[in-house]
Amino acid sequence: MKLLFLCLSLCQLPTQAREFSADLAEETFLHVWSKVNASFYEETFNGVDWEQVKLTYEARVQKAKSRKELRLILNEMLGELKLSHFGVSKNTKEPGEEATASGYLGLELRMIKQQVMIYEVEKGSPADRAGLKPGMILSSFEGDPMAEVIADFELTPKSTRLRRLVATRAILEKLSSPADGKTTLKTTRSGKVFDFRPGFYQGELGRMGNQTNIPLSFETRLVGERQNIRLIAFDIFLLQLMPRINEAIAQARTEGAAGLIFDLRGNPGGIGMMATGLIGRLIEKELDLGDMNNTSGNIPFHAFPQKGAYLGPIAILVDSFSASTSEIFAAALQEHQRAHIFGRPTTAAVLPSVIEELPNGDHFQYAIGDFVTALNKIHLEGVGVTPDQLLPLNPHALSAGKDPDLEAALLWLQKKSSK
């Protein structure tokens, strides 16, 4: 069994769904409730009366009329735990549902002061061809104010980073699935209407267990004024990327790089144990990274030094969309003073979990443990990683094509290498 540290918003496993029925809804509900009851990692259920939850939600499930309604009820029930890595997601196609367009825009969004900002635009994507740029603040979608779209998610300035991440992903999905097949957007600083159709994703796809068609990207290059600092950027922890990451680390050592930068912004996690393997290529002595705890005991996370490790200074870029394995990787290197962290506090969603198919064909992710760091004994769930250098989102800098996070990391590494 692979331990997954992956945000639920990305988990959609293609399978054959079964037709909805009251009996199937009851069977699915009991499966979800019983699995949590049997596998939850501590006895108090995070302070929730799980037996009472069963009574409350079973009555609602008996009135459900559709798979979608059942999913909403199950996710509301799991939300009572107030933890990450618990949720039910639909398969890619339900019985009788027509195939839809791929819904690829090539956009990454972030929330800033209760507004939706374009954070990144992929070159050659539908959004790029339409003229959208990083730093733009969206004011309307299909003629409706974005404030109304955001209001559906009941976000407040005190909403958790995980809640804001899930809402932002849902907003992007909404923009990617316009009613008339065209995404129509306006921005706060332009009277122009950006009207374009979602396209088909042309990039690389990955696989994790039964989960297929996972979009992924990897990049490595030399950066800095002297082009002597190696950047490694990847957007998910998948095993198929491991050889490329290892090769990039080896390159940094061979070329005598003055520093190494891992860009984990937007990386939601993936295979948890990849963190231990990668850290082994960055250390000269064994490190205790922390423990996964559950009712049966704990599983220690240790990193063992590997031959040819890169031992120069390391910077890590993170933001509010850096979750799970990204947080374990960054927290461990920060605690052991092996890396300096730049950006914004991470998602704080760090529970090892598994994903399985439900009786009705939907998919269920549930946590099986908690993760605690080695030195400071921090339960990363709900806390996350606070960067050593905090850098707020800056729409003006993004609009000008600048990357303040990367610039700060380069400055720090240049100072380290000059000593």
Secondary structure, DSSP 8 states (H G I E B T S, - for coil): ---EEE-GGG-----------HHHHHHHHHHHHHHHHHH-SSTTGGG--HHHHHHHHHHHHTT--SHHHHHHHHHHHHHTT--SS-EEE--S--TT-------B--EEEEEETTEEEEEEE-TTSHHHHHT--TT-EEEEETTEEHHHHHHTTT--TT--HHHHHHHHHHHHHHHHS-TTS-EEEEETTEEEEEEE--B---SEEEEETTEEEEEE-EEEEEETTTT-EEEEEESSB-GGGHHHHHHHHHHHHHTT-SEEEEE-TT--EEETTHHHHHHTTS-SS-EEEEEEEETTEEEEEEE---TT---S-EEEEE-TT--THHHHHHHHHHHTTS-EEEES--------EEEEE-TTS-EEEEE--EEEESSS--B-TTT----SEE----HHHHHTT--HHHHHHHHHHHHHHH-
